[in-house]
Amino acid sequence: MNGPPPPLVEELSRLGYSLMRLLLARAKEVFAQEGLSLMQAEVLRLVQGGVDLPSRLAEHLEVLPSQVSHLLASLEEAGLLTRHPDPQDRRRVLLRLTPQGEAVQQRLQEAWLRAYGQHLARLSPEELLFFRDLLRKLTEVEGG
């Protein structure tokens, strides 16, 4: 097998997992300041980004439609999101952020960028660019 030696792969795997856990824990802290779970915050981000159907949310979140329904209900009760019948297909429901939801999403985005930026501040400008390039390379879809 070509590729890096197994001990290096193992170390990189551990480090990658540690970074992921660290960032997830930090994200939970940031989103909890707005009274939201990680999943609720992700729903707001996705809806703001144009995902306007519950079925598409379930796909993006990789959860069951019933779980999306509970998430949407909680966000709707909090006044952050609305569900409306699709005027072109009344069987479908369209999702939209309320003005309050948009404001919360904006605060979440800004808080997350500050928090992640604090971790990235440990790197020099050259290291940041190199890290970006490595992440781009590692996240490219094979054959794409």
MOHUSUL-V793998 format. One record per backbone hydrogen bond with DSSP energy under -0.5 kcal/mol. NH is the residue of the N-H (numbers start at 1). CO is the residue of the C=O. Records with the same first field share a line. If there is no record, write none. Layout:
NH = CO  CO
//
This chain:
8 = 5
9 = 5
10 = 6
11 = 7
12 = 8
13 = 9
14 = 10
15 = 11
16 = 12
17 = 13
18 = 14
19 = 15
20 = 16
21 = 17
22 = 18
23 = 19
24 = 20
25 = 21
26 = 22
27 = 23
28 = 24
29 = 25
30 = 26
31 = 27
32 = 28
33 = 29  30
34 = 31
35 = 32
36 = 31
41 = 37
42 = 38
43 = 39
44 = 40
45 = 41
46 = 42
47 = 43
48 = 44
49 = 45
50 = 47
51 = 46
52 = 50
54 = 93
57 = 53
58 = 54
59 = 55
60 = 56
61 = 57
62 = 58
63 = 58
67 = 64
68 = 64
69 = 65
70 = 66
71 = 67
72 = 68
73 = 69
74 = 70
75 = 71
76 = 72
77 = 73
78 = 74
79 = 76
80 = 75
81 = 75
82 = 96
84 = 94
86 = 89  92
89 = 86
92 = 89
94 = 84
95 = 52
96 = 82
98 = 80
102 = 98
103 = 99
104 = 100
105 = 101
106 = 102
107 = 103
108 = 104
109 = 105
110 = 106
111 = 107
112 = 108
113 = 109
114 = 110
115 = 111
116 = 112
117 = 113
118 = 114
119 = 115
120 = 116
121 = 117
122 = 119
123 = 120
128 = 124
129 = 125
130 = 126
131 = 127
132 = 128
133 = 129
134 = 130
135 = 131
136 = 132
137 = 133
138 = 134
139 = 135
140 = 136  137
144 = 141
//
